[in-house]
Amino acid sequence: MTDEIRRVLKAHARLRVDVDELSEDADLFQAGMTSHASINVMLALEDAFDVEFPDRLLSRSVFTSIGSIRAALDAIAVEDVA
């Protein structure tokens, strides 16, 4: 999952640094992602993982790091199973 998140970020986040150099808890906004780019990332993640982010997960904090994105995707997967 993390590799796919990194692929999406590389294609859509418009980071100033190589996403492969970032730790899982690195702040993506500090690395150059704008609010506009975060929307593109969200849409690309929805396509890549065939999910839809619920309204409660549409916040800046969800898209702050690779780890927070993975946690949100894990939460969505659990909800889909339930």
PyMOL Python script that loads the backbone (N, CA, C, O; Angstrom):
from pymol import cmd

cmd.read_pdbstr("""\
ATOM      1  N   MET A   1       0.826  -1.196   0.000  1.00  0.00           N
ATOM      2  CA  MET A   1       0.000   0.000   0.000  1.00  0.00           C
ATOM      3  C   MET A   1       0.870   1.260   0.000  1.00  0.00           C
ATOM      4  O   MET A   1       0.576   2.227  -0.703  1.00  0.00           O
ATOM      5  N   THR A   2       1.935   1.236   0.790  1.00  0.00           N
ATOM      6  CA  THR A   2       2.786   2.421   0.874  1.00  0.00           C
ATOM      7  C   THR A   2       3.422   2.755  -0.463  1.00  0.00           C
ATOM      8  O   THR A   2       3.542   3.929  -0.815  1.00  0.00           O
ATOM      9  N   ASP A   3       3.829   1.744  -1.211  1.00  0.00           N
ATOM     10  CA  ASP A   3       4.422   1.987  -2.527  1.00  0.00           C
ATOM     11  C   ASP A   3       3.432   2.665  -3.465  1.00  0.00           C
ATOM     12  O   ASP A   3       3.805   3.555  -4.230  1.00  0.00           O
ATOM     13  N   GLU A   4       2.174   2.249  -3.408  1.00  0.00           N
ATOM     14  CA  GLU A   4       1.151   2.857  -4.262  1.00  0.00           C
ATOM     15  C   GLU A   4       0.861   4.296  -3.830  1.00  0.00           C
ATOM     16  O   GLU A   4       0.648   5.165  -4.675  1.00  0.00           O
ATOM     17  N   ILE A   5       0.853   4.549  -2.531  1.00  0.00           N
ATOM     18  CA  ILE A   5       0.675   5.916  -2.034  1.00  0.00           C
ATOM     19  C   ILE A   5       1.813   6.790  -2.539  1.00  0.00           C
ATOM     20  O   ILE A   5       1.581   7.905  -3.005  1.00  0.00           O
ATOM     21  N   ARG A   6       3.031   6.295  -2.451  1.00  0.00           N
ATOM     22  CA  ARG A   6       4.186   7.055  -2.937  1.00  0.00           C
ATOM     23  C   ARG A   6       4.072   7.314  -4.447  1.00  0.00           C
ATOM     24  O   ARG A   6       4.418   8.400  -4.913  1.00  0.00           O
ATOM     25  N   ARG A   7       3.596   6.338  -5.201  1.00  0.00           N
ATOM     26  CA  ARG A   7       3.425   6.518  -6.648  1.00  0.00           C
ATOM     27  C   ARG A   7       2.428   7.637  -6.932  1.00  0.00           C
ATOM     28  O   ARG A   7       2.667   8.487  -7.790  1.00  0.00           O
ATOM     29  N   VAL A   8       1.313   7.633  -6.208  1.00  0.00           N
ATOM     30  CA  VAL A   8       0.303   8.673  -6.375  1.00  0.00           C
ATOM     31  C   VAL A   8       0.889  10.039  -5.996  1.00  0.00           C
ATOM     32  O   VAL A   8       0.680  11.022  -6.706  1.00  0.00           O
ATOM     33  N   LEU A   9       1.602  10.098  -4.905  1.00  0.00           N
ATOM     34  CA  LEU A   9       2.207  11.364  -4.484  1.00  0.00           C
ATOM     35  C   LEU A   9       3.207  11.865  -5.518  1.00  0.00           C
ATOM     36  O   LEU A   9       3.249  13.057  -5.823  1.00  0.00           O
ATOM     37  N   LYS A  10       4.003  10.957  -6.051  1.00  0.00           N
ATOM     38  CA  LYS A  10       4.996  11.344  -7.056  1.00  0.00           C
ATOM     39  C   LYS A  10       4.307  11.960  -8.281  1.00  0.00           C
ATOM     40  O   LYS A  10       4.812  12.915  -8.870  1.00  0.00           O
ATOM     41  N   ALA A  11       3.162  11.407  -8.651  1.00  0.00           N
ATOM     42  CA  ALA A  11       2.460  11.864  -9.842  1.00  0.00           C
ATOM     43  C   ALA A  11       1.610  13.120  -9.610  1.00  0.00           C
ATOM     44  O   ALA A  11       1.394  13.895 -10.542  1.00  0.00           O
ATOM     45  N   HIS A  12       1.122  13.332  -8.370  1.00  0.00           N
ATOM     46  CA  HIS A  12       0.105  14.371  -8.171  1.00  0.00           C
ATOM     47  C   HIS A  12       0.391  15.416  -7.092  1.00  0.00           C
ATOM     48  O   HIS A  12      -0.268  16.456  -7.063  1.00  0.00           O
ATOM     49  N   ALA A  13       1.354  15.166  -6.207  1.00  0.00           N
ATOM     50  CA  ALA A  13       1.532  16.065  -5.057  1.00  0.00           C
ATOM     51  C   ALA A  13       2.374  17.300  -5.368  1.00  0.00           C
ATOM     52  O   ALA A  13       2.349  18.268  -4.608  1.00  0.00           O
ATOM     53  N   ARG A  14       3.116  17.280  -6.469  1.00  0.00           N
ATOM     54  CA  ARG A  14       3.979  18.411  -6.837  1.00  0.00           C
ATOM     55  C   ARG A  14       4.943  18.790  -5.712  1.00  0.00           C
ATOM     56  O   ARG A  14       5.086  19.962  -5.367  1.00  0.00           O
ATOM     57  N   LEU A  15       5.591  17.786  -5.156  1.00  0.00           N
ATOM     58  CA  LEU A  15       6.530  18.013  -4.062  1.00  0.00           C
ATOM     59  C   LEU A  15       7.840  18.592  -4.572  1.00  0.00           C
ATOM     60  O   LEU A  15       8.239  18.353  -5.712  1.00  0.00           O
ATOM     61  N   ARG A  16       8.502  19.356  -3.713  1.00  0.00           N
ATOM     62  CA  ARG A  16       9.807  19.929  -4.052  1.00  0.00           C
ATOM     63  C   ARG A  16      10.930  18.917  -3.860  1.00  0.00           C
ATOM     64  O   ARG A  16      12.057  19.151  -4.297  1.00  0.00           O
ATOM     65  N   VAL A  17      10.633  17.809  -3.218  1.00  0.00           N
ATOM     66  CA  VAL A  17      11.625  16.765  -2.951  1.00  0.00           C
ATOM     67  C   VAL A  17      11.124  15.439  -3.512  1.00  0.00           C
ATOM     68  O   VAL A  17       9.935  15.280  -3.787  1.00  0.00           O
ATOM     69  N   ASP A  18      12.036  14.500  -3.676  1.00  0.00           N
ATOM     70  CA  ASP A  18      11.669  13.164  -4.150  1.00  0.00           C
ATOM     71  C   ASP A  18      10.888  12.448  -3.057  1.00  0.00           C
ATOM     72  O   ASP A  18      11.364  12.316  -1.929  1.00  0.00           O
ATOM     73  N   VAL A  19       9.709  11.994  -3.388  1.00  0.00           N
ATOM     74  CA  VAL A  19       8.851  11.336  -2.405  1.00  0.00           C
ATOM     75  C   VAL A  19       9.525  10.096  -1.823  1.00  0.00           C
ATOM     76  O   VAL A  19       9.251   9.724  -0.682  1.00  0.00           O
ATOM     77  N   ASP A  20      10.394   9.460  -2.583  1.00  0.00           N
ATOM     78  CA  ASP A  20      11.085   8.270  -2.086  1.00  0.00           C
ATOM     79  C   ASP A  20      12.088   8.606  -0.986  1.00  0.00           C
ATOM     80  O   ASP A  20      12.534   7.718  -0.260  1.00  0.00           O
ATOM     81  N   GLU A  21      12.443   9.879  -0.861  1.00  0.00           N
ATOM     82  CA  GLU A  21      13.378  10.321   0.181  1.00  0.00           C
ATOM     83  C   GLU A  21      12.662  10.670   1.488  1.00  0.00           C
ATOM     84  O   GLU A  21      13.311  10.866   2.516  1.00  0.00           O
ATOM     85  N   LEU A  22      11.344  10.746   1.454  1.00  0.00           N
ATOM     86  CA  LEU A  22      10.578  11.166   2.631  1.00  0.00           C
ATOM     87  C   LEU A  22      10.278   9.992   3.556  1.00  0.00           C
ATOM     88  O   LEU A  22       9.988   8.887   3.097  1.00  0.00           O
ATOM     89  N   SER A  23      10.351  10.239   4.847  1.00  0.00           N
ATOM     90  CA  SER A  23       9.919   9.230   5.816  1.00  0.00           C
ATOM     91  C   SER A  23       8.394   9.190   5.824  1.00  0.00           C
ATOM     92  O   SER A  23       7.735  10.073   5.276  1.00  0.00           O
ATOM     93  N   GLU A  24       7.852   8.169   6.445  1.00  0.00           N
ATOM     94  CA  GLU A  24       6.396   8.029   6.455  1.00  0.00           C
ATOM     95  C   GLU A  24       5.698   9.108   7.271  1.00  0.00           C
ATOM     96  O   GLU A  24       4.506   9.349   7.082  1.00  0.00           O
ATOM     97  N   ASP A  25       6.419   9.755   8.170  1.00  0.00           N
ATOM     98  CA  ASP A  25       5.795  10.805   8.978  1.00  0.00           C
ATOM     99  C   ASP A  25       6.221  12.214   8.564  1.00  0.00           C
ATOM    100  O   ASP A  25       5.903  13.187   9.248  1.00  0.00           O
ATOM    101  N   ALA A  26       6.941  12.321   7.445  1.00  0.00           N
ATOM    102  CA  ALA A  26       7.344  13.649   6.949  1.00  0.00           C
ATOM    103  C   ALA A  26       6.108  14.441   6.528  1.00  0.00           C
ATOM    104  O   ALA A  26       5.176  13.885   5.947  1.00  0.00           O
ATOM    105  N   ASP A  27       6.104  15.728   6.820  1.00  0.00           N
ATOM    106  CA  ASP A  27       4.983  16.608   6.486  1.00  0.00           C
ATOM    107  C   ASP A  27       4.994  16.912   4.987  1.00  0.00           C
ATOM    108  O   ASP A  27       5.906  17.564   4.480  1.00  0.00           O
ATOM    109  N   LEU A  28       3.985  16.438   4.303  1.00  0.00           N
ATOM    110  CA  LEU A  28       3.915  16.620   2.845  1.00  0.00           C
ATOM    111  C   LEU A  28       3.689  18.079   2.465  1.00  0.00           C
ATOM    112  O   LEU A  28       4.125  18.519   1.401  1.00  0.00           O
ATOM    113  N   PHE A  29       3.014  18.828   3.326  1.00  0.00           N
ATOM    114  CA  PHE A  29       2.797  20.249   3.035  1.00  0.00           C
ATOM    115  C   PHE A  29       4.109  21.023   3.170  1.00  0.00           C
ATOM    116  O   PHE A  29       4.374  21.935   2.387  1.00  0.00           O
ATOM    117  N   GLN A  30       4.918  20.668   4.147  1.00  0.00           N
ATOM    118  CA  GLN A  30       6.235  21.293   4.271  1.00  0.00           C
ATOM    119  C   GLN A  30       7.139  20.903   3.106  1.00  0.00           C
ATOM    120  O   GLN A  30       8.062  21.639   2.756  1.00  0.00           O
ATOM    121  N   ALA A  31       6.871  19.742   2.507  1.00  0.00           N
ATOM    122  CA  ALA A  31       7.652  19.273   1.361  1.00  0.00           C
ATOM    123  C   ALA A  31       7.177  19.897   0.046  1.00  0.00           C
ATOM    124  O   ALA A  31       7.724  19.607  -1.018  1.00  0.00           O
ATOM    125  N   GLY A  32       6.154  20.758   0.128  1.00  0.00           N
ATOM    126  CA  GLY A  32       5.734  21.507  -1.044  1.00  0.00           C
ATOM    127  C   GLY A  32       4.341  21.239  -1.563  1.00  0.00           C
ATOM    128  O   GLY A  32       3.913  21.894  -2.513  1.00  0.00           O
ATOM    129  N   MET A  33       3.611  20.294  -0.971  1.00  0.00           N
ATOM    130  CA  MET A  33       2.264  20.022  -1.461  1.00  0.00           C
ATOM    131  C   MET A  33       1.335  21.178  -1.083  1.00  0.00           C
ATOM    132  O   MET A  33       1.310  21.610   0.070  1.00  0.00           O
ATOM    133  N   THR A  34       0.585  21.668  -2.046  1.00  0.00           N
ATOM    134  CA  THR A  34      -0.384  22.726  -1.797  1.00  0.00           C
ATOM    135  C   THR A  34      -1.756  22.117  -1.506  1.00  0.00           C
ATOM    136  O   THR A  34      -1.960  20.918  -1.695  1.00  0.00           O
ATOM    137  N   SER A  35      -2.675  22.934  -1.054  1.00  0.00           N
ATOM    138  CA  SER A  35      -4.043  22.459  -0.822  1.00  0.00           C
ATOM    139  C   SER A  35      -4.662  21.946  -2.114  1.00  0.00           C
ATOM    140  O   SER A  35      -5.361  20.933  -2.122  1.00  0.00           O
ATOM    141  N   HIS A  36      -4.398  22.654  -3.202  1.00  0.00           N
ATOM    142  CA  HIS A  36      -4.917  22.222  -4.504  1.00  0.00           C
ATOM    143  C   HIS A  36      -4.346  20.855  -4.879  1.00  0.00           C
ATOM    144  O   HIS A  36      -5.080  19.974  -5.328  1.00  0.00           O
ATOM    145  N   ALA A  37      -3.052  20.681  -4.697  1.00  0.00           N
ATOM    146  CA  ALA A  37      -2.424  19.398  -5.016  1.00  0.00           C
ATOM    147  C   ALA A  37      -2.969  18.287  -4.121  1.00  0.00           C
ATOM    148  O   ALA A  37      -3.089  17.143  -4.560  1.00  0.00           O
ATOM    149  N   SER A  38      -3.299  18.614  -2.874  1.00  0.00           N
ATOM    150  CA  SER A  38      -3.825  17.587  -1.970  1.00  0.00           C
ATOM    151  C   SER A  38      -5.170  17.059  -2.464  1.00  0.00           C
ATOM    152  O   SER A  38      -5.487  15.886  -2.263  1.00  0.00           O
ATOM    153  N   ILE A  39      -5.955  17.909  -3.104  1.00  0.00           N
ATOM    154  CA  ILE A  39      -7.226  17.453  -3.688  1.00  0.00           C
ATOM    155  C   ILE A  39      -6.944  16.499  -4.841  1.00  0.00           C
ATOM    156  O   ILE A  39      -7.608  15.471  -4.976  1.00  0.00           O
ATOM    157  N   ASN A  40      -5.961  16.837  -5.671  1.00  0.00           N
ATOM    158  CA  ASN A  40      -5.588  15.937  -6.765  1.00  0.00           C
ATOM    159  C   ASN A  40      -5.081  14.602  -6.220  1.00  0.00           C
ATOM    160  O   ASN A  40      -5.376  13.547  -6.782  1.00  0.00           O
ATOM    161  N   VAL A  41      -4.325  14.650  -5.135  1.00  0.00           N
ATOM    162  CA  VAL A  41      -3.838  13.430  -4.494  1.00  0.00           C
ATOM    163  C   VAL A  41      -5.014  12.601  -3.999  1.00  0.00           C
ATOM    164  O   VAL A  41      -5.054  11.391  -4.219  1.00  0.00           O
ATOM    165  N   MET A  42      -5.979  13.243  -3.327  1.00  0.00           N
ATOM    166  CA  MET A  42      -7.140  12.525  -2.820  1.00  0.00           C
ATOM    167  C   MET A  42      -7.885  11.822  -3.955  1.00  0.00           C
ATOM    168  O   MET A  42      -8.232  10.647  -3.840  1.00  0.00           O
ATOM    169  N   LEU A  43      -8.126  12.538  -5.041  1.00  0.00           N
ATOM    170  CA  LEU A  43      -8.848  11.943  -6.175  1.00  0.00           C
ATOM    171  C   LEU A  43      -8.063  10.779  -6.781  1.00  0.00           C
ATOM    172  O   LEU A  43      -8.646   9.756  -7.140  1.00  0.00           O
ATOM    173  N   ALA A  44      -6.756  10.932  -6.893  1.00  0.00           N
ATOM    174  CA  ALA A  44      -5.926   9.864  -7.446  1.00  0.00           C
ATOM    175  C   ALA A  44      -5.894   8.657  -6.509  1.00  0.00           C
ATOM    176  O   ALA A  44      -5.888   7.515  -6.970  1.00  0.00           O
ATOM    177  N   LEU A  45      -5.872   8.902  -5.196  1.00  0.00           N
ATOM    178  CA  LEU A  45      -5.920   7.797  -4.237  1.00  0.00           C
ATOM    179  C   LEU A  45      -7.241   7.053  -4.336  1.00  0.00           C
ATOM    180  O   LEU A  45      -7.271   5.824  -4.275  1.00  0.00           O
ATOM    181  N   GLU A  46      -8.336   7.795  -4.490  1.00  0.00           N
ATOM    182  CA  GLU A  46      -9.641   7.147  -4.654  1.00  0.00           C
ATOM    183  C   GLU A  46      -9.636   6.237  -5.874  1.00  0.00           C
ATOM    184  O   GLU A  46     -10.154   5.122  -5.817  1.00  0.00           O
ATOM    185  N   ASP A  47      -9.062   6.697  -6.966  1.00  0.00           N
ATOM    186  CA  ASP A  47      -8.979   5.873  -8.171  1.00  0.00           C
ATOM    187  C   ASP A  47      -8.069   4.668  -7.958  1.00  0.00           C
ATOM    188  O   ASP A  47      -8.421   3.544  -8.318  1.00  0.00           O
ATOM    189  N   ALA A  48      -6.901   4.907  -7.373  1.00  0.00           N
ATOM    190  CA  ALA A  48      -5.909   3.844  -7.211  1.00  0.00           C
ATOM    191  C   ALA A  48      -6.387   2.732  -6.284  1.00  0.00           C
ATOM    192  O   ALA A  48      -6.091   1.559  -6.510  1.00  0.00           O
ATOM    193  N   PHE A  49      -7.130   3.104  -5.238  1.00  0.00           N
ATOM    194  CA  PHE A  49      -7.557   2.123  -4.242  1.00  0.00           C
ATOM    195  C   PHE A  49      -9.045   1.784  -4.339  1.00  0.00           C
ATOM    196  O   PHE A  49      -9.563   1.021  -3.524  1.00  0.00           O
ATOM    197  N   ASP A  50      -9.728   2.349  -5.328  1.00  0.00           N
ATOM    198  CA  ASP A  50     -11.152   2.102  -5.542  1.00  0.00           C
ATOM    199  C   ASP A  50     -11.952   2.326  -4.258  1.00  0.00           C
ATOM    200  O   ASP A  50     -12.720   1.469  -3.821  1.00  0.00           O
ATOM    201  N   VAL A  51     -11.744   3.507  -3.669  1.00  0.00           N
ATOM    202  CA  VAL A  51     -12.445   3.900  -2.444  1.00  0.00           C
ATOM    203  C   VAL A  51     -12.969   5.323  -2.615  1.00  0.00           C
ATOM    204  O   VAL A  51     -12.662   6.007  -3.591  1.00  0.00           O
ATOM    205  N   GLU A  52     -13.762   5.743  -1.646  1.00  0.00           N
ATOM    206  CA  GLU A  52     -14.189   7.133  -1.588  1.00  0.00           C
ATOM    207  C   GLU A  52     -13.948   7.619  -0.162  1.00  0.00           C
ATOM    208  O   GLU A  52     -14.407   7.008   0.803  1.00  0.00           O
ATOM    209  N   PHE A  53     -13.223   8.727  -0.047  1.00  0.00           N
ATOM    210  CA  PHE A  53     -12.974   9.286   1.273  1.00  0.00           C
ATOM    211  C   PHE A  53     -14.273   9.871   1.825  1.00  0.00           C
ATOM    212  O   PHE A  53     -14.871  10.741   1.192  1.00  0.00           O
ATOM    213  N   PRO A  54     -14.721   9.405   3.005  1.00  0.00           N
ATOM    214  CA  PRO A  54     -15.932   9.981   3.604  1.00  0.00           C
ATOM    215  C   PRO A  54     -15.631  11.408   4.097  1.00  0.00           C
ATOM    216  O   PRO A  54     -14.479  11.772   4.336  1.00  0.00           O
ATOM    217  N   ASP A  55     -16.679  12.184   4.237  1.00  0.00           N
ATOM    218  CA  ASP A  55     -16.533  13.584   4.654  1.00  0.00           C
ATOM    219  C   ASP A  55     -15.683  13.739   5.915  1.00  0.00           C
ATOM    220  O   ASP A  55     -14.911  14.691   6.023  1.00  0.00           O
ATOM    221  N   ARG A  56     -15.814  12.830   6.852  1.00  0.00           N
ATOM    222  CA  ARG A  56     -15.081  12.952   8.120  1.00  0.00           C
ATOM    223  C   ARG A  56     -13.572  12.830   7.927  1.00  0.00           C
ATOM    224  O   ARG A  56     -12.806  13.225   8.807  1.00  0.00           O
ATOM    225  N   LEU A  57     -13.133  12.290   6.794  1.00  0.00           N
ATOM    226  CA  LEU A  57     -11.699  12.160   6.523  1.00  0.00           C
ATOM    227  C   LEU A  57     -11.187  13.209   5.541  1.00  0.00           C
ATOM    228  O   LEU A  57     -10.045  13.129   5.089  1.00  0.00           O
ATOM    229  N   LEU A  58     -12.007  14.173   5.213  1.00  0.00           N
ATOM    230  CA  LEU A  58     -11.585  15.227   4.292  1.00  0.00           C
ATOM    231  C   LEU A  58     -11.028  16.409   5.077  1.00  0.00           C
ATOM    232  O   LEU A  58     -11.640  17.474   5.158  1.00  0.00           O
ATOM    233  N   SER A  59      -9.854  16.188   5.650  1.00  0.00           N
ATOM    234  CA  SER A  59      -9.188  17.247   6.406  1.00  0.00           C
ATOM    235  C   SER A  59      -7.702  17.246   6.075  1.00  0.00           C
ATOM    236  O   SER A  59      -7.145  16.247   5.621  1.00  0.00           O
ATOM    237  N   ARG A  60      -7.093  18.366   6.309  1.00  0.00           N
ATOM    238  CA  ARG A  60      -5.660  18.518   6.033  1.00  0.00           C
ATOM    239  C   ARG A  60      -4.842  17.468   6.765  1.00  0.00           C
ATOM    240  O   ARG A  60      -3.876  16.939   6.216  1.00  0.00           O
ATOM    241  N   SER A  61      -5.221  17.163   8.000  1.00  0.00           N
ATOM    242  CA  SER A  61      -4.440  16.223   8.806  1.00  0.00           C
ATOM    243  C   SER A  61      -4.365  14.829   8.181  1.00  0.00           C
ATOM    244  O   SER A  61      -3.367  14.131   8.357  1.00  0.00           O
ATOM    245  N   VAL A  62      -5.399  14.417   7.461  1.00  0.00           N
ATOM    246  CA  VAL A  62      -5.405  13.103   6.815  1.00  0.00           C
ATOM    247  C   VAL A  62      -4.344  13.021   5.728  1.00  0.00           C
ATOM    248  O   VAL A  62      -3.786  11.951   5.486  1.00  0.00           O
ATOM    249  N   PHE A  63      -4.060  14.141   5.072  1.00  0.00           N
ATOM    250  CA  PHE A  63      -3.141  14.154   3.942  1.00  0.00           C
ATOM    251  C   PHE A  63      -1.780  14.768   4.288  1.00  0.00           C
ATOM    252  O   PHE A  63      -1.025  15.161   3.399  1.00  0.00           O
ATOM    253  N   THR A  64      -1.477  14.846   5.588  1.00  0.00           N
ATOM    254  CA  THR A  64      -0.238  15.467   6.037  1.00  0.00           C
ATOM    255  C   THR A  64       0.987  14.598   5.800  1.00  0.00           C
ATOM    256  O   THR A  64       2.079  15.119   5.571  1.00  0.00           O
ATOM    257  N   SER A  65       0.822  13.288   5.851  1.00  0.00           N
ATOM    258  CA  SER A  65       1.978  12.401   5.697  1.00  0.00           C
ATOM    259  C   SER A  65       1.570  11.099   5.023  1.00  0.00           C
ATOM    260  O   SER A  65       0.384  10.793   4.899  1.00  0.00           O
ATOM    261  N   ILE A  66       2.549  10.355   4.599  1.00  0.00           N
ATOM    262  CA  ILE A  66       2.284   9.043   4.002  1.00  0.00           C
ATOM    263  C   ILE A  66       1.616   8.146   5.040  1.00  0.00           C
ATOM    264  O   ILE A  66       0.683   7.410   4.718  1.00  0.00           O
ATOM    265  N   GLY A  67       2.086   8.205   6.275  1.00  0.00           N
ATOM    266  CA  GLY A  67       1.502   7.403   7.346  1.00  0.00           C
ATOM    267  C   GLY A  67       0.052   7.748   7.627  1.00  0.00           C
ATOM    268  O   GLY A  67      -0.770   6.858   7.845  1.00  0.00           O
ATOM    269  N   SER A  68      -0.272   9.049   7.625  1.00  0.00           N
ATOM    270  CA  SER A  68      -1.664   9.442   7.896  1.00  0.00           C
ATOM    271  C   SER A  68      -2.579   9.053   6.733  1.00  0.00           C
ATOM    272  O   SER A  68      -3.741   8.711   6.947  1.00  0.00           O
ATOM    273  N   ILE A  69      -2.069   9.103   5.529  1.00  0.00           N
ATOM    274  CA  ILE A  69      -2.851   8.659   4.369  1.00  0.00           C
ATOM    275  C   ILE A  69      -3.112   7.158   4.469  1.00  0.00           C
ATOM    276  O   ILE A  69      -4.233   6.698   4.256  1.00  0.00           O
ATOM    277  N   ARG A  70      -2.064   6.399   4.796  1.00  0.00           N
ATOM    278  CA  ARG A  70      -2.231   4.949   4.924  1.00  0.00           C
ATOM    279  C   ARG A  70      -3.232   4.617   6.029  1.00  0.00           C
ATOM    280  O   ARG A  70      -4.060   3.723   5.858  1.00  0.00           O
ATOM    281  N   ALA A  71      -3.169   5.321   7.155  1.00  0.00           N
ATOM    282  CA  ALA A  71      -4.107   5.086   8.258  1.00  0.00           C
ATOM    283  C   ALA A  71      -5.541   5.354   7.812  1.00  0.00           C
ATOM    284  O   ALA A  71      -6.453   4.606   8.166  1.00  0.00           O
ATOM    285  N   ALA A  72      -5.741   6.414   7.040  1.00  0.00           N
ATOM    286  CA  ALA A  72      -7.083   6.730   6.543  1.00  0.00           C
ATOM    287  C   ALA A  72      -7.574   5.645   5.596  1.00  0.00           C
ATOM    288  O   ALA A  72      -8.727   5.220   5.678  1.00  0.00           O
ATOM    289  N   LEU A  73      -6.704   5.198   4.697  1.00  0.00           N
ATOM    290  CA  LEU A  73      -7.089   4.127   3.766  1.00  0.00           C
ATOM    291  C   LEU A  73      -7.389   2.835   4.516  1.00  0.00           C
ATOM    292  O   LEU A  73      -8.319   2.113   4.157  1.00  0.00           O
ATOM    293  N   ASP A  74      -6.610   2.536   5.557  1.00  0.00           N
ATOM    294  CA  ASP A  74      -6.892   1.359   6.389  1.00  0.00           C
ATOM    295  C   ASP A  74      -8.260   1.481   7.054  1.00  0.00           C
ATOM    296  O   ASP A  74      -9.010   0.507   7.111  1.00  0.00           O
ATOM    297  N   ALA A  75      -8.591   2.678   7.559  1.00  0.00           N
ATOM    298  CA  ALA A  75      -9.882   2.902   8.208  1.00  0.00           C
ATOM    299  C   ALA A  75     -11.033   2.723   7.224  1.00  0.00           C
ATOM    300  O   ALA A  75     -12.074   2.160   7.564  1.00  0.00           O
ATOM    301  N   ILE A  76     -10.833   3.205   6.008  1.00  0.00           N
ATOM    302  CA  ILE A  76     -11.872   3.043   4.989  1.00  0.00           C
ATOM    303  C   ILE A  76     -12.056   1.568   4.659  1.00  0.00           C
ATOM    304  O   ILE A  76     -13.186   1.111   4.484  1.00  0.00           O
ATOM    305  N   ALA A  77     -10.964   0.822   4.572  1.00  0.00           N
ATOM    306  CA  ALA A  77     -11.042  -0.613   4.254  1.00  0.00           C
ATOM    307  C   ALA A  77     -11.790  -1.361   5.340  1.00  0.00           C
ATOM    308  O   ALA A  77     -12.579  -2.259   5.047  1.00  0.00           O
ATOM    309  N   VAL A  78     -11.547  -0.998   6.601  1.00  0.00           N
ATOM    310  CA  VAL A  78     -12.244  -1.646   7.714  1.00  0.00           C
ATOM    311  C   VAL A  78     -13.732  -1.354   7.643  1.00  0.00           C
ATOM    312  O   VAL A  78     -14.554  -2.241   7.876  1.00  0.00           O
ATOM    313  N   GLU A  79     -14.084  -0.111   7.323  1.00  0.00           N
ATOM    314  CA  GLU A  79     -15.493   0.257   7.213  1.00  0.00           C
ATOM    315  C   GLU A  79     -16.171  -0.495   6.077  1.00  0.00           C
ATOM    316  O   GLU A  79     -17.330  -0.893   6.196  1.00  0.00           O
ATOM    317  N   ASP A  80     -15.447  -0.692   4.967  1.00  0.00           N
ATOM    318  CA  ASP A  80     -16.014  -1.396   3.830  1.00  0.00           C
ATOM    319  C   ASP A  80     -16.285  -2.862   4.141  1.00  0.00           C
ATOM    320  O   ASP A  80     -17.199  -3.463   3.576  1.00  0.00           O
ATOM    321  N   VAL A  81     -15.490  -3.439   5.042  1.00  0.00           N
ATOM    322  CA  VAL A  81     -15.662  -4.839   5.413  1.00  0.00           C
ATOM    323  C   VAL A  81     -16.845  -4.989   6.352  1.00  0.00           C
ATOM    324  O   VAL A  81     -17.573  -5.979   6.286  1.00  0.00           O
ATOM    325  N   ALA A  82     -17.039  -4.023   7.213  1.00  0.00           N
ATOM    326  CA  ALA A  82     -18.094  -4.096   8.240  1.00  0.00           C
ATOM    327  C   ALA A  82     -19.479  -4.027   7.664  1.00  0.00           C
ATOM    328  O   ALA A  82     -20.460  -4.077   8.407  1.00  0.00           O
TER     329      ALA A  82
END
""", "prot")
cmd.dss("prot")
cmd.show_as("cartoon", "prot")
cmd.util.cbc("prot")
cmd.orient("prot")
